[in-house]
Amino acid sequence: MATKRLFGTSGIRGVVGEDITPILALQVGVLYGVWLKAHTDEDNRTVAVAHDNRPGADVLAHAAANGFISAGMHVDFLGCVSTGVLAAFMESHCGGLMVTASHMPQGRISIIPLFANGHYCDSDVTDILEEGIRAWEGIETIADPENIGNVTIVSEEQSRMLYLQKMPQHILLRSRIANRSFRLLMDPGNGTAGRVAKELFESVGCRIETLHYEQKPVPDRPSECRAETCGEAIAQTVERGCHIGVCFDGDADRVLFITGKGDVLPDSVVGAIFARHYVQEGQVIVTPENASGLVEVIAKERGARVEYSRIGQPSTGTAIRAHGATFAYEEAAGKFGFFELACAYDGPFAVLKMLEIMARRGKSLAELAAEIPQFFQKAIKIDVPDAKKDAVVADAIPRLRQVLDGQTSKETAIGGIKVFLREGSWVLIRPSGTEPLVRVYTDTRVSQVRADALAELGAICFKEAIAAIG
């Protein structure tokens, strides 16, 4: 049986104190520090390290910082900040590391090594780190005493002010946003973004209503920002008469948009609004292979092109760099990235960009969404042991081809197999890279009934494959 990989789409994830320990964090810091020393100039040997407010995150971040200095790197330790604040601060650094539970349930956490532009390190780096962790001996990677690095503590006030100074310079229509005096309901889910996001939105003239504002190690709502977890924010957006409501996950790289009418916008619609009002002719949009065909419609309208990646980071970051993307987004993740931030995902900045569009167009979020063509999606997940996932997918693919025989136009294979139908719909089947399950995604302009039916066909093919393999 193949050894399960440590690094997935979001660094190394696992249970705090079991899978994710201070020793592991130390190892990642040492090994990534060694890699950075070999790939950066001698005058740029400083990394930025931060963490969110979940239990254990600070201990793990300090352990990683000690690993970096043991390898001879200098560390700017930001403490408890959002991903956006860390990414903004990293501009003059050679790399960084974030310890965060992000949107995950209690007890789980990630150690995420980052490139200097805020992108997750790709497999060219993480494969080396993983090999080093598995063959860990440690002592030979420690720098000589005279070459040990040092740690500089960066106060929360310093990092927050740097972020606030940097962000507004990218918003060309600040005065127009201020003239609209938007009332905004903000729910950071007791995570890292509360204070910095509130100050950011107030700096462009918004009136802020807050919910789940104070940082707490155990949040009052699930950290994943979805319609089913943010019901109170949806209701409060309407009850408090807000123009827009937004919810963040724990480290605020994800954002959920709520209209003044209390409707939650699908990520596909939010991505389409950004693409329509932000992307210019000849520019590139990067999005994973599960993105709705809606993006193709908007890209064609704008004279832009779409480049697809595997689902999740670091694949999207790799594609962003390879294609020089102007805009990137991930459906079912609530992540939206813009070239001003090297396409680093930052929820509060995405909110500012949406407010800018609303102000420039003189339209509400609901009105902007109503202008977007309607597509229908369905996603189904099926439990499959890790050891059987590849075999199950391989068996399910010909079954799906047979079921759809005579209806298909083409196939693509990026992370999964995506079968396109002549009607313009598609079915994507793929194994999860981080969990013991497989997924079916569908997308169509026909109807929700058609999307559901296609997803059920895919699910039946998987269930038959599971039964055949045993």
GITA-V449851 format. One record per pair of residues at least 12 apart in sequence whose ideal C-beta (glycine too) atoms are under 8 Angstrom apart, sorted by the first residue. I is the first residue (numbers start at 1). J is the second residue. D is the distance in Angstrom with one decimal. If there is no record, write none. Layout:
I_J_D / I_J_D
This chain:
1_387_5.9 / 3_134_7.8 / 4_386_6.5 / 5_130_6.8 / 6_130_5.0 / 6_133_6.4 / 6_134_8.0 / 7_123_7.6 / 7_126_4.0 / 7_127_7.8 / 7_129_7.1 / 7_130_5.6 / 8_312_7.8 / 8_433_5.5 / 8_434_4.1 / 9_311_7.2 / 9_312_3.1 / 9_313_5.8 / 9_314_7.4 / 9_315_7.4 / 9_433_5.6 / 9_434_5.9 / 10_102_6.9 / 10_110_5.0 / 10_112_6.2 / 10_120_7.1 / 10_312_7.0 / 10_313_6.5 / 10_434_7.5 / 11_98_7.9 / 11_110_4.6 / 11_111_5.1 / 11_112_3.4 / 11_113_6.5 / 11_120_6.8 / 11_126_8.0 / 12_24_7.0 / 12_28_7.1 / 12_110_6.5 / 12_111_4.9 / 12_112_7.9 / 13_104_7.3 / 13_108_6.4 / 13_109_7.3 / 13_110_4.7 / 13_434_6.5 / 14_108_6.7 / 14_109_7.3 / 15_107_5.5 / 15_108_5.9 / 15_109_8.0 / 16_54_7.9 / 16_55_6.7 / 16_56_4.1 / 16_60_7.7 / 16_107_6.0 / 16_108_7.1 / 16_109_5.1 / 17_56_6.7 / 20_56_7.7 / 20_60_6.6 / 20_109_5.3 / 20_110_7.7 / 20_111_6.4 / 21_60_8.0 / 22_59_5.9 / 22_60_6.1 / 22_62_8.0 / 22_63_3.9 / 23_63_7.5 / 24_111_7.0 / 24_133_7.1 / 25_60_4.4 / 25_61_7.3 / 25_63_4.0 / 25_64_4.3 / 25_67_6.9 / 25_99_7.0 / 25_111_5.6 / 26_63_4.6 / 26_64_6.8 / 26_66_6.0 / 26_67_4.3 / 26_70_7.7 / 27_67_6.6 / 27_132_7.2 / 27_133_5.1 / 27_136_5.7 / 27_138_7.5 / 28_64_5.9 / 28_67_6.5 / 28_97_7.1 / 28_111_5.4 / 28_113_6.3 / 28_129_6.2 / 28_133_7.3 / 29_49_7.9 / 29_63_7.1 / 29_64_3.9 / 29_65_6.5 / 29_66_6.6 / 29_67_2.2 / 29_68_4.4 / 29_70_7.4 / 29_71_7.2 / 29_97_6.8 / 30_67_4.1 / 30_68_7.4 / 30_70_5.4 / 30_71_4.9 / 30_138_7.1 / 30_141_5.2 / 30_142_7.4 / 31_67_7.7 / 31_71_7.7 / 31_128_7.3 / 31_129_4.8 / 31_132_4.2 / 31_133_6.8 / 31_141_7.0 / 32_47_8.0 / 32_67_7.8 / 32_68_7.3 / 32_71_8.0 / 32_95_6.9 / 32_97_6.9 / 32_113_4.8 / 32_121_7.6 / 32_125_7.4 / 32_129_6.0 / 33_47_7.3 / 33_67_6.4 / 33_68_4.4 / 33_69_7.9 / 33_70_7.3 / 33_71_3.0 / 33_72_6.8 / 33_73_4.2 / 33_149_7.7 / 34_71_5.0 / 34_132_7.9 / 34_141_5.5 / 35_125_6.1 / 35_128_6.0 / 35_129_7.1 / 36_73_6.3 / 36_94_5.4 / 36_95_5.1 / 37_71_6.6 / 37_72_6.1 / 37_73_6.8 / 40_94_4.3 / 40_95_7.8 / 44_93_7.6 / 44_94_4.8 / 45_72_7.1 / 45_73_5.4 / 45_74_5.8 / 45_94_6.6 / 45_149_7.3 / 46_73_7.0 / 46_74_4.3 / 46_75_7.1 / 46_76_6.1 / 46_92_7.9 / 46_93_5.3 / 46_94_6.6 / 47_68_5.5 / 47_73_5.6 / 47_74_7.4 / 47_75_5.8 / 47_76_7.3 / 47_93_5.7 / 47_94_6.4 / 47_95_4.9 / 47_96_5.3 / 47_97_6.7 / 48_75_7.6 / 48_76_4.8 / 48_78_6.1 / 48_86_6.0 / 48_89_5.3 / 48_90_4.8 / 48_93_5.0 / 48_95_8.0 / 48_96_4.1 / 48_97_7.8 / 48_154_7.9 / 49_61_5.6 / 49_64_5.9 / 49_65_4.8 / 49_68_7.0 / 49_75_5.5 / 49_76_7.3 / 49_77_5.3 / 49_78_6.8 / 49_96_6.5 / 49_97_5.0 / 49_98_7.8 / 50_77_7.7 / 50_78_4.1 / 50_79_6.6 / 50_80_7.3 / 50_81_4.9 / 50_85_7.4 / 50_86_4.4 / 50_96_7.5 / 50_97_7.8 / 50_98_5.6 / 50_99_7.5 / 51_79_7.1 / 51_80_5.9 / 51_98_7.0 / 51_99_4.1 / 51_100_6.7 / 52_80_6.4 / 52_82_7.8 / 52_98_7.9 / 52_99_7.1 / 52_100_4.3 / 52_101_6.1 / 52_102_7.5 / 52_191_6.5 / 52_192_5.1 / 52_250_5.0 / 52_251_4.9 / 53_80_5.2 / 53_190_7.7 / 53_191_6.7 / 53_192_6.0 / 53_215_4.7 / 53_216_7.1 / 53_217_5.8 / 53_250_7.3 / 54_100_7.3 / 54_101_3.9 / 54_106_7.9 / 54_109_6.1 / 54_217_6.0 / 54_250_6.5 / 55_217_4.9 / 55_218_7.5 / 56_109_6.3 / 57_80_7.6 / 57_99_4.8 / 57_100_6.7 / 57_101_6.9 / 57_109_6.2 / 58_79_7.4 / 58_80_7.0 / 58_99_8.0 / 60_99_4.6 / 60_109_6.9 / 60_111_6.5 / 61_77_7.5 / 61_79_7.9 / 61_97_7.5 / 61_99_4.5 / 62_77_7.7 / 64_97_5.2 / 64_99_6.8 / 64_111_6.7 / 65_77_5.5 / 65_151_5.8 / 68_97_7.7 / 68_149_6.3 / 69_148_5.8 / 69_149_3.6 / 69_150_6.3 / 69_151_6.1 / 70_141_7.5 / 70_142_5.0 / 70_143_6.6 / 70_148_6.8 / 70_149_7.7 / 71_141_6.2 / 71_142_7.3 / 71_143_5.9 / 71_149_7.3 / 72_143_3.5 / 72_147_4.6 / 72_148_6.5 / 72_149_5.4 / 73_149_4.7 / 74_149_4.5 / 74_150_5.6 / 74_151_7.6 / 74_152_7.3 / 75_149_6.4 / 75_150_7.4 / 75_151_4.6 / 75_152_7.0 / 76_89_7.2 / 76_93_6.9 / 76_152_5.2 / 76_154_5.2 / 77_151_5.5 / 77_152_6.9 / 77_153_5.4 / 77_154_6.3 / 78_154_4.8 / 78_156_7.8 / 78_159_4.9 / 79_153_7.5 / 79_154_7.3 / 79_155_7.9 / 79_156_6.0 / 79_159_7.9 / 80_156_7.0 / 80_192_6.1 / 80_215_7.2 / 81_156_6.8 / 81_159_5.4 / 81_160_7.5 / 81_192_5.8 / 81_196_7.6 / 82_191_7.4 / 82_192_4.2 / 82_193_4.6 / 82_196_6.3 / 82_197_7.7 / 82_248_8.0 / 82_251_5.6 / 82_252_4.1 / 82_253_7.8 / 82_346_7.6 / 82_347_8.0 / 82_348_7.5 / 83_98_6.2 / 83_100_7.1 / 83_118_7.7 / 83_192_8.0 / 83_251_4.5 / 83_252_6.1 / 83_253_4.3 / 83_344_7.7 / 83_345_7.1 / 83_346_6.5 / 84_163_6.6 / 84_193_7.5 / 84_196_7.9 / 84_252_6.0 / 84_253_7.2 / 84_341_7.8 / 84_344_7.3 / 84_346_3.3 / 84_347_7.1 / 84_348_5.9 / 84_349_6.1 / 85_159_5.3 / 85_160_6.6 / 85_162_7.8 / 85_163_4.6 / 85_192_7.7 / 85_196_6.1 / 86_98_5.8 / 86_114_7.7 / 86_118_7.4 / 86_159_7.9 / 87_114_7.9 / 87_117_7.9 / 87_118_3.4 / 87_341_6.5 / 87_342_7.9 / 87_344_4.2 / 87_346_6.4 / 88_162_6.2 / 88_163_4.6 / 88_166_5.1 / 88_167_7.3 / 88_341_7.6 / 89_154_7.3 / 89_159_5.5 / 89_162_5.8 / 89_163_7.3 / 90_114_6.9 / 90_116_5.8 / 90_117_7.7 / 90_118_6.0 / 91_116_7.6 / 93_116_5.8 / 94_116_5.6 / 95_113_7.0 / 95_114_6.1 / 95_115_6.1 / 95_116_5.6 / 95_121_8.0 / 96_113_7.7 / 96_114_4.3 / 96_116_7.4 / 96_118_7.6 / 97_111_7.0 / 97_112_6.7 / 97_113_5.2 / 97_114_6.2 / 98_110_7.8 / 98_112_4.7 / 98_114_6.4 / 98_251_7.0 / 99_111_5.6 / 99_112_7.5 / 100_112_6.8 / 100_250_6.4 / 100_251_4.3 / 101_223_6.6 / 101_250_5.4 / 101_251_7.9 / 102_223_7.0 / 102_249_5.6 / 102_250_5.5 / 102_251_5.2 / 102_253_7.1 / 102_254_7.5 / 103_223_5.1 / 103_224_4.0 / 103_225_7.0 / 103_249_4.0 / 103_250_6.7 / 103_254_6.0 / 104_223_6.8 / 104_224_7.6 / 105_222_7.0 / 105_223_7.7 / 106_218_6.5 / 113_125_6.9 / 113_126_7.1 / 113_129_6.9 / 115_317_7.6 / 117_321_8.0 / 117_342_3.9 / 117_344_6.7 / 118_341_7.0 / 118_342_6.1 / 118_344_3.4 / 119_313_7.2 / 119_314_6.4 / 119_317_3.3 / 119_318_7.9 / 119_320_7.2 / 119_321_7.2 / 119_342_7.2 / 119_343_7.7 / 119_344_6.9 / 120_313_4.1 / 120_314_3.9 / 120_317_5.7 / 121_314_6.3 / 122_314_4.2 / 122_315_7.8 / 122_317_6.9 / 122_318_5.0 / 123_314_7.3 / 126_314_7.7 / 160_195_7.0 / 160_196_4.9 / 160_199_7.3 / 163_196_6.0 / 163_200_7.6 / 164_196_7.0 / 164_199_5.9 / 164_200_6.0 / 164_203_6.5 / 167_200_5.8 / 167_348_7.6 / 167_349_6.2 / 167_352_6.8 / 168_200_7.7 / 168_203_5.9 / 168_204_6.7 / 170_338_7.8 / 170_340_4.3 / 170_341_7.6 / 170_349_7.5 / 170_352_7.9 / 171_204_6.4 / 171_352_5.5 / 171_353_7.8 / 171_356_5.7 / 172_356_7.4 / 173_356_5.2 / 173_359_5.8 / 173_360_5.7 / 174_204_5.1 / 174_205_7.7 / 176_356_7.7 / 176_359_4.4 / 176_360_6.5 / 177_204_4.5 / 177_205_5.8 / 177_206_7.4 / 177_352_7.9 / 177_355_5.2 / 177_356_6.2 / 177_359_4.6 / 178_204_5.8 / 178_205_2.8 / 179_205_7.3 / 179_359_7.4 / 180_205_7.6 / 180_243_8.0 / 180_355_8.0 / 180_358_7.2 / 180_359_5.0 / 181_205_6.1 / 181_206_7.6 / 181_207_6.4 / 182_205_7.6 / 182_206_4.9 / 182_207_7.1 / 182_243_4.7 / 182_244_6.5 / 182_355_6.0 / 182_358_7.3 / 182_359_7.8 / 183_206_7.3 / 183_207_4.7 / 183_208_8.0 / 183_209_6.7 / 183_240_7.3 / 183_241_6.4 / 183_242_4.6 / 183_243_5.4 / 184_201_5.8 / 184_206_4.8 / 184_207_7.1 / 184_208_5.6 / 184_209_7.0 / 184_242_6.0 / 184_243_6.7 / 184_244_5.5 / 184_245_7.3 / 184_246_6.8 / 184_351_7.7 / 184_355_7.8 / 185_209_4.6 / 185_210_7.8 / 185_211_6.6 / 185_233_6.3 / 185_236_5.6 / 185_237_4.4 / 185_240_6.0 / 185_242_4.3 / 185_244_7.4 / 185_245_3.9 / 185_246_7.2 / 185_258_7.3 / 186_198_6.4 / 186_201_6.9 / 186_208_5.8 / 186_209_7.1 / 186_210_5.6 / 186_211_7.3 / 186_213_7.6 / 186_245_7.7 / 186_246_5.7 / 186_247_8.0 / 186_248_7.9 / 187_210_7.5 / 187_211_4.3 / 187_212_5.1 / 187_213_8.0 / 187_221_7.6 / 187_225_7.8 / 187_230_6.4 / 187_232_7.6 / 187_233_4.1 / 187_236_7.9 / 187_245_7.2 / 187_246_7.2 / 187_247_4.3 / 187_248_7.2 / 188_212_6.4 / 188_213_6.5 / 188_247_7.6 / 188_248_4.7 / 188_252_6.6 / 189_212_5.3 / 189_219_5.2 / 189_220_7.9 / 189_221_5.7 / 189_222_7.8 / 189_223_5.3 / 189_225_6.5 / 189_247_6.5 / 189_248_6.0 / 189_249_6.3 / 189_250_6.4 / 190_212_5.0 / 190_213_7.6 / 190_214_6.3 / 190_215_5.9 / 190_216_4.1 / 190_219_3.9 / 190_220_5.7 / 190_221_7.6 / 191_215_6.9 / 191_219_6.8 / 191_223_6.5 / 191_248_6.1 / 191_249_6.5 / 191_250_3.9 / 191_251_6.5 / 191_252_6.2 / 192_215_6.8 / 192_250_6.6 / 192_251_5.7 / 192_252_6.0 / 193_248_4.8 / 193_251_7.8 / 193_252_3.5 / 193_347_6.7 / 193_348_6.0 / 194_210_7.3 / 194_213_4.8 / 194_214_6.8 / 194_215_6.3 / 196_348_7.1 / 197_248_7.1 / 197_252_6.9 / 197_347_7.7 / 197_348_4.3 / 197_351_7.6 / 198_210_6.7 / 198_213_7.6 / 200_348_5.5 / 200_352_7.0 / 201_348_7.5 / 201_351_7.1 / 201_352_7.5 / 201_355_7.9 / 204_352_6.8 / 204_355_6.9 / 206_355_7.1 / 209_236_7.1 / 209_240_4.9 / 209_242_6.0 / 211_232_6.4 / 211_233_5.5 / 211_236_5.7 / 212_233_7.9 / 219_250_7.1 / 223_249_5.0 / 223_250_4.4 / 224_249_6.2 / 224_254_7.9 / 225_247_4.1 / 225_248_6.1 / 225_249_5.2 / 225_254_5.7 / 225_255_6.9 / 225_256_4.1 / 225_334_6.1 / 226_256_6.6 / 227_256_7.4 / 227_264_4.2 / 230_247_4.6 / 230_256_5.8 / 230_258_7.6 / 230_264_7.6 / 233_245_5.5 / 233_247_5.1 / 233_256_7.9 / 233_258_6.5 / 234_258_5.5 / 234_262_5.2 / 234_264_6.5 / 235_262_7.0 / 237_258_4.9 / 237_259_7.9 / 237_260_6.7 / 237_262_5.9 / 238_260_7.2 / 238_261_7.0 / 238_262_4.3 / 241_260_7.9 / 242_260_6.1 / 243_260_5.0 / 243_358_7.6 / 243_364_6.5 / 243_365_7.3 / 244_257_7.0 / 244_258_6.8 / 244_259_6.9 / 244_260_6.4 / 244_351_8.0 / 244_354_7.3 / 244_355_7.4 / 244_358_7.5 / 244_365_5.1 / 245_257_7.6 / 245_258_3.4 / 245_259_7.8 / 245_260_7.9 / 246_258_6.9 / 246_347_7.4 / 246_351_5.1 / 248_347_4.7 / 248_348_7.5 / 249_334_7.6 / 249_347_7.6 / 252_346_7.0 / 252_347_4.5 / 252_348_6.2 / 253_335_5.9 / 253_345_4.3 / 253_346_6.4 / 253_347_6.1 / 254_333_6.2 / 254_334_3.9 / 254_335_5.7 / 254_345_7.5 / 254_347_5.9 / 255_334_5.4 / 255_336_7.1 / 255_347_3.5 / 255_348_7.7 / 255_350_5.3 / 255_351_6.2 / 256_334_5.7 / 257_270_5.4 / 257_351_7.9 / 257_354_6.7 / 257_365_6.6 / 259_364_6.9 / 259_365_4.6 / 259_366_4.0 / 259_369_6.7 / 260_364_5.9 / 260_365_6.8 / 260_366_6.4 / 261_366_5.3 / 263_366_6.6 / 263_369_7.6 / 265_365_7.2 / 265_369_5.5 / 266_331_7.7 / 266_377_7.4 / 267_329_6.8 / 267_330_7.3 / 267_331_4.4 / 267_332_6.4 / 267_333_7.1 / 267_334_5.7 / 268_291_6.9 / 268_292_4.0 / 268_294_5.2 / 268_295_7.3 / 268_331_5.5 / 268_375_6.5 / 268_377_6.9 / 269_294_7.5 / 269_369_5.3 / 269_372_5.2 / 270_329_7.4 / 270_334_8.0 / 270_336_6.7 / 270_354_7.7 / 271_287_6.9 / 271_291_7.3 / 271_294_7.8 / 271_295_6.3 / 271_329_4.1 / 271_331_6.9 / 271_336_6.7 / 272_294_5.2 / 272_295_6.5 / 272_297_7.9 / 272_298_4.9 / 272_372_4.8 / 272_373_8.0 / 273_354_7.2 / 273_357_6.6 / 273_368_5.2 / 273_369_6.8 / 273_372_6.5 / 274_327_6.0 / 274_329_6.9 / 274_336_6.1 / 274_338_8.0 / 274_350_7.7 / 274_353_6.6 / 274_354_7.6 / 274_357_7.6 / 275_295_6.4 / 275_298_4.5 / 275_299_6.6 / 275_302_6.7 / 275_304_7.2 / 275_327_6.2 / 276_298_5.2 / 276_301_7.0 / 276_302_6.7 / 276_371_7.8 / 276_372_7.5 / 277_357_4.6 / 277_360_7.5 / 277_361_7.1 / 277_368_7.9 / 278_326_7.5 / 278_327_5.8 / 278_338_7.2 / 278_353_6.8 / 278_357_7.5 / 279_298_7.9 / 279_299_7.4 / 279_302_5.2 / 279_304_4.8 / 279_326_5.5 / 279_327_5.3 / 280_302_6.9 / 280_303_7.8 / 280_304_7.2 / 280_326_7.3 / 281_302_6.4 / 281_303_3.5 / 281_304_6.7 / 282_303_6.4 / 282_304_6.9 / 283_302_7.8 / 283_304_5.0 / 283_325_7.9 / 283_326_4.0 / 283_327_7.5 / 284_304_6.7 / 284_305_5.8 / 284_306_7.7 / 284_307_5.8 / 284_323_4.7 / 284_324_6.2 / 284_325_4.7 / 284_326_6.0 / 285_299_5.8 / 285_304_5.9 / 285_305_7.3 / 285_306_5.0 / 285_307_7.2 / 285_325_6.6 / 285_326_7.1 / 285_327_5.2 / 285_328_7.0 / 285_329_7.9 / 286_306_7.8 / 286_307_5.2 / 286_308_7.8 / 286_309_6.1 / 286_316_6.0 / 286_319_4.6 / 286_320_5.0 / 286_323_6.1 / 286_325_4.2 / 286_327_7.7 / 286_328_4.2 / 286_343_7.5 / 287_306_6.6 / 287_308_6.5 / 287_309_7.3 / 287_316_7.6 / 287_328_6.5 / 287_329_5.6 / 287_330_6.9 / 287_331_7.1 / 288_308_6.7 / 288_309_5.4 / 288_310_6.5 / 288_311_4.3 / 288_312_6.9 / 288_315_7.1 / 288_316_6.3 / 288_330_5.7 / 288_331_7.1 / 288_415_7.8 / 289_308_4.8 / 289_309_7.0 / 289_310_6.8 / 289_311_6.5 / 289_412_7.3 / 289_414_4.6 / 289_415_6.1 / 289_416_6.8 / 289_418_5.9 / 289_428_6.3 / 289_430_7.9 / 290_311_5.7 / 290_331_5.9 / 290_332_6.8 / 290_379_7.8 / 290_428_5.8 / 290_441_4.7 / 291_306_7.8 / 291_308_7.2 / 291_329_7.7 / 291_331_5.2 / 292_331_6.6 / 292_375_4.7 / 292_377_5.9 / 292_443_4.9 / 293_375_6.2 / 293_424_6.6 / 293_426_6.9 / 293_443_5.4 / 293_445_7.2 / 294_372_7.0 / 294_373_6.3 / 294_375_4.6 / 297_373_5.7 / 298_372_7.8 / 304_326_7.8 / 307_319_5.8 / 307_322_7.9 / 307_323_4.6 / 307_325_7.1 / 308_412_7.7 / 308_414_5.9 / 309_414_6.9 / 310_414_5.6 / 310_415_3.7 / 311_330_7.5 / 311_415_5.7 / 311_430_7.3 / 311_433_7.6 / 312_330_7.2 / 312_333_7.6 / 312_433_6.9 / 315_415_7.4 / 316_328_5.7 / 316_330_6.2 / 316_337_7.9 / 317_343_7.4 / 320_337_7.2 / 320_342_7.9 / 320_343_4.5 / 325_339_7.0 / 325_343_5.9 / 326_338_7.6 / 326_339_4.9 / 327_339_7.1 / 327_343_7.5 / 328_343_4.8 / 330_345_7.8 / 331_377_8.0 / 332_379_6.8 / 334_347_7.5 / 336_350_4.2 / 336_353_7.7 / 338_350_7.6 / 338_353_6.3 / 373_445_7.3 / 374_445_7.3 / 375_443_6.0 / 375_444_6.9 / 375_445_5.6 / 376_443_7.3 / 376_444_5.4 / 376_445_7.4 / 376_446_7.2 / 376_447_6.1 / 376_448_4.5 / 376_450_6.9 / 376_451_4.1 / 377_441_7.1 / 377_442_6.5 / 377_443_5.2 / 377_451_5.8 / 378_440_7.9 / 378_441_7.5 / 378_442_4.9 / 378_448_7.6 / 378_451_4.3 / 378_452_5.2 / 378_454_7.2 / 378_455_3.9 / 379_439_6.4 / 379_440_7.0 / 379_441_5.1 / 379_442_7.8 / 379_455_7.2 / 380_439_7.0 / 380_440_4.6 / 380_455_5.0 / 380_456_7.6 / 380_458_7.0 / 380_459_5.0 / 381_432_7.5 / 381_437_4.9 / 381_438_7.2 / 381_439_5.0 / 381_440_7.8 / 382_437_6.0 / 382_438_5.3 / 382_439_7.6 / 382_440_7.5 / 382_459_6.3 / 382_462_5.0 / 382_463_7.0 / 382_466_7.6 / 383_436_6.4 / 383_437_5.2 / 384_431_7.5 / 384_436_6.3 / 384_437_5.8 / 384_438_5.1 / 384_462_7.6 / 384_466_6.4 / 385_436_5.4 / 386_436_4.9 / 388_466_7.6 / 388_469_6.0 / 389_431_4.1 / 389_432_7.5 / 389_436_7.3 / 389_437_7.9 / 389_438_6.0 / 390_431_6.6 / 391_469_5.4 / 392_431_7.7 / 392_438_6.2 / 392_462_6.5 / 392_465_4.8 / 392_466_5.6 / 392_469_5.9 / 393_416_7.4 / 393_417_7.6 / 393_429_6.4 / 393_430_7.2 / 393_431_5.3 / 393_438_6.2 / 393_465_7.7 / 395_464_8.0 / 395_465_3.7 / 395_468_5.8 / 395_469_6.1 / 396_429_6.0 / 396_438_7.7 / 396_458_7.7 / 396_461_4.5 / 396_462_4.9 / 396_464_7.5 / 396_465_4.1 / 397_417_5.3 / 397_429_6.9 / 399_461_4.0 / 399_464_5.8 / 399_465_6.3 / 400_417_7.8 / 400_419_6.3 / 400_427_6.6 / 400_429_6.5 / 400_457_7.1 / 400_458_6.1 / 400_461_4.6 / 401_419_7.1 / 403_457_5.4 / 403_460_7.7 / 403_461_6.4 / 404_419_6.2 / 404_421_6.8 / 404_427_7.3 / 404_457_7.3 / 407_421_4.9 / 407_422_6.2 / 407_423_7.4 / 408_420_6.5 / 408_421_5.8 / 408_422_7.2 / 409_421_6.4 / 409_422_4.8 / 415_430_5.4 / 415_433_7.6 / 416_428_5.3 / 416_429_5.5 / 416_430_2.4 / 416_431_7.3 / 416_439_7.8 / 417_429_5.7 / 417_430_7.3 / 423_444_7.3 / 423_446_6.6 / 424_444_7.1 / 424_445_5.8 / 425_442_6.9 / 425_443_6.5 / 425_444_3.6 / 425_445_7.4 / 425_446_6.4 / 425_450_6.6 / 425_451_7.7 / 425_454_6.2 / 426_442_7.0 / 426_443_5.5 / 426_444_7.8 / 427_440_6.9 / 427_441_7.4 / 427_442_5.3 / 427_454_5.2 / 427_455_7.6 / 427_457_7.2 / 427_458_5.3 / 428_440_7.2 / 428_441_4.2 / 428_442_7.5 / 429_441_7.9 / 429_458_5.5 / 429_461_7.5 / 429_462_7.1 / 438_462_5.8 / 440_455_5.2 / 440_458_3.5 / 440_459_5.6 / 440_462_6.9 / 441_455_7.6 / 442_454_4.1 / 442_455_4.5 / 442_458_7.0
